Each structure stands twice: as structure tokens, then as C-alpha cells.
Amino acid sequence: MANILITGAGSGLGRGAALGLAQAGHHVIASAEIWSQVRDLRSEAQRQGVHLDAAKLDVTDEIDRKHAFGYDQSGGNSEFDQPPARRAGSDDQASVGA
């Protein structure tokens, strides 16, 4: 089975994907932007009897990225250092799990 990181797992498609993939036996690291979503996701996984690792991660927050990935991505080449209008896909494309 695969190791899968899902961002935006606090609600909607990301949440469903995280729970479904964990149910299928994959090792899922599911991140949500705010702590209440992390707690809700952990509770739902427990209620469904599936194991997943739920973590707080706002990918636009430098401290969260450093904590999650162990390094600072703010060197100027990161997509997240750009204003929202300049980020890839922000004009007419949607990002799954974001």
C-alpha cells in the first residue's frame, strides 16, 4: 500500500479521499488548515474504525510548513511566496486537495 499525503483534508473532497484511502489500507497523512478540522477528522476516522495520521498544516503558513516538512520553503522560489493572483492555477484551474 502507498503512503499518501492529502492537503485540504478538513472538508469536502480532501476529507472523503483521506478517509476512503485509509479505509482501503493506505497509510494516509491527512492535513487540515485549522485545529478544529484536525480534531473532527481524527474523530471521524476513529468512528469509522480507520487509521490515518491527521495533522494541522496550512500550506500558506511558513511556520506550519517548517514544522511539517522540517525546512523553510520561503526562499523566494516557492509558489506560496507569491500573491494569490500569481500562484499556479489561481486564475482558472482548481487544485485537488487544496
C-alpha positions as a Markdown table, in Angstrom:
| # | Residue | x | y | z |
|---|---|---|---|---|
| 1 | Met | 0.0 | 0.0 | 0.0 |
| 2 | Ala | 1.0 | 3.6 | -0.6 |
| 3 | Asn | 2.0 | 6.4 | 1.7 |
| 4 | Ile | -0.3 | 9.4 | 0.7 |
| 5 | Leu | -0.2 | 13.0 | 1.9 |
| 6 | Ile | -3.5 | 14.8 | 1.4 |
| 7 | Thr | -3.8 | 18.5 | 2.0 |
| 8 | Gly | -7.2 | 20.1 | 2.5 |
| 9 | Ala | -8.5 | 17.0 | 4.3 |
| 10 | Gly | -10.5 | 19.1 | 6.7 |
| 11 | Ser | -13.6 | 19.0 | 4.5 |
| 12 | Gly | -15.1 | 18.1 | 1.2 |
| 13 | Leu | -13.2 | 16.1 | -1.4 |
| 14 | Gly | -10.0 | 16.0 | 0.6 |
| 15 | Arg | -11.7 | 14.6 | 3.7 |
| 16 | Gly | -13.5 | 12.0 | 1.7 |
| 17 | Ala | -10.4 | 11.0 | -0.1 |
| 18 | Ala | -8.4 | 10.7 | 3.1 |
| 19 | Leu | -11.0 | 8.5 | 4.8 |
| 20 | Gly | -11.6 | 6.4 | 1.7 |
| 21 | Leu | -7.9 | 5.8 | 1.0 |
| 22 | Ala | -7.3 | 4.9 | 4.7 |
| 23 | Gln | -10.2 | 2.5 | 4.6 |
| 24 | Ala | -8.6 | 0.9 | 1.6 |
| 25 | Gly | -5.5 | 0.3 | 3.7 |
| 26 | His | -3.2 | 3.1 | 2.6 |
| 27 | His | -1.0 | 5.0 | 5.0 |
| 28 | Val | -2.6 | 8.4 | 4.9 |
| 29 | Ile | -1.3 | 11.6 | 6.3 |
| 30 | Ala | -4.2 | 14.0 | 6.2 |
| 31 | Ser | -3.7 | 17.7 | 6.8 |
| 32 | Ala | -6.2 | 20.3 | 7.6 |
| 33 | Glu | -5.8 | 24.1 | 7.9 |
| 34 | Ile | -7.3 | 24.6 | 11.3 |
| 35 | Trp | -7.2 | 22.6 | 14.6 |
| 36 | Ser | -11.0 | 22.1 | 14.8 |
| 37 | Gln | -10.9 | 20.3 | 11.4 |
| 38 | Val | -8.0 | 18.1 | 12.6 |
| 39 | Arg | -10.0 | 17.1 | 15.7 |
| 40 | Asp | -13.1 | 16.4 | 13.6 |
| 41 | Leu | -11.1 | 14.3 | 11.1 |
| 42 | Arg | -9.5 | 12.3 | 13.9 |
| 43 | Ser | -12.9 | 11.7 | 15.5 |
| 44 | Glu | -14.5 | 10.6 | 12.2 |
| 45 | Ala | -11.6 | 8.2 | 11.4 |
| 46 | Gln | -12.0 | 6.7 | 14.9 |
| 47 | Arg | -15.7 | 6.4 | 14.4 |
| 48 | Gln | -15.2 | 4.6 | 11.1 |
| 49 | Gly | -12.5 | 2.4 | 12.6 |
| 50 | Val | -9.8 | 3.5 | 10.2 |
| 51 | His | -6.3 | 4.7 | 10.9 |
| 52 | Leu | -4.9 | 7.9 | 9.5 |
| 53 | Asp | -2.4 | 10.5 | 10.7 |
| 54 | Ala | -4.2 | 13.9 | 10.9 |
| 55 | Ala | -2.0 | 17.0 | 11.2 |
| 56 | Lys | -2.5 | 20.7 | 11.2 |
| 57 | Leu | -1.0 | 22.2 | 8.0 |
| 58 | Asp | -1.8 | 25.5 | 6.4 |
| 59 | Val | 0.4 | 25.3 | 3.3 |
| 60 | Thr | 0.4 | 29.1 | 3.1 |
| 61 | Asp | 1.9 | 29.4 | 6.6 |
| 62 | Glu | 5.7 | 29.4 | 6.9 |
| 63 | Ile | 5.7 | 28.0 | 10.5 |
| 64 | Asp | 3.3 | 25.2 | 9.5 |
| 65 | Arg | 5.4 | 24.3 | 6.5 |
| 66 | Lys | 8.6 | 24.3 | 8.6 |
| 67 | His | 7.0 | 22.1 | 11.2 |
| 68 | Ala | 5.5 | 19.7 | 8.7 |
| 69 | Phe | 8.4 | 19.4 | 6.3 |
| 70 | Gly | 11.4 | 20.2 | 8.5 |
| 71 | Tyr | 12.7 | 23.1 | 6.4 |
| 72 | Asp | 11.9 | 26.6 | 5.4 |
| 73 | Gln | 10.4 | 26.9 | 1.9 |
| 74 | Ser | 10.3 | 30.7 | 1.9 |
| 75 | Gly | 13.4 | 31.2 | -0.3 |
| 76 | Gly | 11.6 | 33.1 | -3.0 |
| 77 | Asn | 11.0 | 30.3 | -5.4 |
| 78 | Ser | 8.1 | 28.8 | -3.5 |
| 79 | Glu | 4.7 | 29.1 | -5.1 |
| 80 | Phe | 3.4 | 30.1 | -1.6 |
| 81 | Asp | 5.6 | 33.2 | -1.6 |
| 82 | Gln | 3.7 | 34.7 | -4.4 |
| 83 | Pro | 0.5 | 36.7 | -4.0 |
| 84 | Pro | -2.6 | 34.5 | -4.6 |
| 85 | Ala | -3.2 | 36.0 | -8.0 |
| 86 | Arg | 0.2 | 34.8 | -9.2 |
| 87 | Arg | 0.0 | 31.3 | -7.8 |
| 88 | Ala | -0.2 | 28.5 | -10.4 |
| 89 | Gly | -3.7 | 27.6 | -11.2 |
| 90 | Ser | -5.2 | 30.5 | -9.4 |
| 91 | Asp | -6.8 | 32.0 | -12.5 |
| 92 | Asp | -9.0 | 29.2 | -13.9 |
| 93 | Gln | -7.7 | 25.9 | -12.6 |
| 94 | Ala | -8.7 | 24.1 | -9.4 |
| 95 | Ser | -6.2 | 22.2 | -7.3 |
| 96 | Val | -7.4 | 18.9 | -5.8 |
| 97 | Gly | -7.0 | 18.8 | -2.0 |
| 98 | Ala | -6.1 | 22.4 | -1.7 |
